[in-house]
Amino acid sequence: MPKTVIVGVSGGIAAYKSAYLVSALTKRGYDVHVIMTQNALEFVSALTFETISGNAAITDTFMKRENHDVLHVSLAKKADMVIVAPATANVLGKVASGIADDMLTTTLLASKCPVVFAPAMNTAMYEDAVTQSNITKLNELGYHVMDTGIGMLACRDEGAGRMKEPDEIIAFADSVFESLYDMHGINVLISAGPTREAIDPVRYLSNNSSGKMGYSLAQAAVSRGANVTLVSGPVSLDAPEKAQMINVVSAQSMEQAMTHHAKNADIIISCAAVADYTPANVSDTKIKKNDDMSLRLIRTKDILKILGEAKTENQILVGFAAETNDFDKYAKAKLESKNLDIIALNDVSRPGEGFGADTNNIKLFFKDNSEADLGVDSKEILAKSIINSIFEYRLKTTR
């Protein structure tokens, strides 16, 4: 299950069961935030949910905030899952029609995480063609609508429309989460971008890496539920949502960050373009122009080799090889010499691909001698294919 859960409570008598749902989720260690509609307040108080969850219950789109975050957007970004229980016919109809006129519906439309609805209403309302059409539409849109229970309702009618019990809702949410996030609980460490090796206070040695490939890999892994740590050199990219960011500058600082975090990683992907050389001496002051200036360089530490030597039995180590010729030969040699499980050959010989571009040309080589040519595509699409290949290889080879 996710770390942060929003529980939406709408105006139905089953709202009293939502208190148990929030309590059960909180006891499991989740950070639970409750959003209540105005009608829900007629059945259960906000104080009840605040006491159980330890967080303020949100009841108004325009509640005052200590910071200037747009509340429905910031909550939607933070959430790993939203559970609406009870979900009335009114709420189901609004969301199916794209209506956002209160805090709950605006948050639902802003959310990119899985949303589970636990319907609760009178039997006639539940079986009405409009309600059933809305449920069908919501499922087609990618929402997850539970069936209802059958039994005696608050209105004394007997039939469908009872909200499922809290334990059943949690079990359903668990199954949804696990089916969508097959990498949940897997720790992934990724390096990205270039390094900068200082010459003096205003100059440095670097390369043309934009960091796009590494950041795309991080986003692809996050999207499948992995716990991602991204060690990044200086780039002009937005951090992937829900990834732990570690910003570094030099090859030395990247080596320190990668080796430190590698200890807890299940998958390590070394995608950064680390400088092979760094100035032997760094001037404390700006070096003045000199027609005959020379710069003595020394080798930086081979981060990938260090990671390969320290790799544990069940870790998957992935490297990148940016080559301009003899592609397969160099990639296979690096796969063996660095003790890698997978190497991604990046053909940077053709204009418009590789460093700084939006596309790459990737071929994967595996330790078991298999290969996968992913071809030319956008870095976002290739990243998804690479993450999928790594995950499948891990399933096949780890115990």
Secondary structure, DSSP 8 states (H G I E B T S, - for coil): --SEEEEEE-SSTTHHHHHHHHHHHHHTT-EEEEEE-TTGGGTS-HHHHHHHHSS--B--TT---SS---HHHHHHHH-SEEEEEEE-HHHHHHHHHT---SHHHHHHHH--S-EEEEE---HHHHHSHHHHHHHHHHHHTT-EE---EEEE-TTS-EEEEE---HHHHHHHHHHHHHHH-TTTT-EEEEEESB--EEEETTEEE-----SHHHHHHHHHHHHTT-EEEEEE-S-S----TT-EEEE--SHHHHHHHHHHHHTT-SEEEE--B--SEEESS--SS-----TT----EEE---HHHHHHHH--TT-EEEEEEEESSSHHHHHHHHHHHTT-SEEEEEE--STTSSTTSSEEEEEEEETTS-EEEEEEEEHHHHHHHHHHHHHHHHHHH--
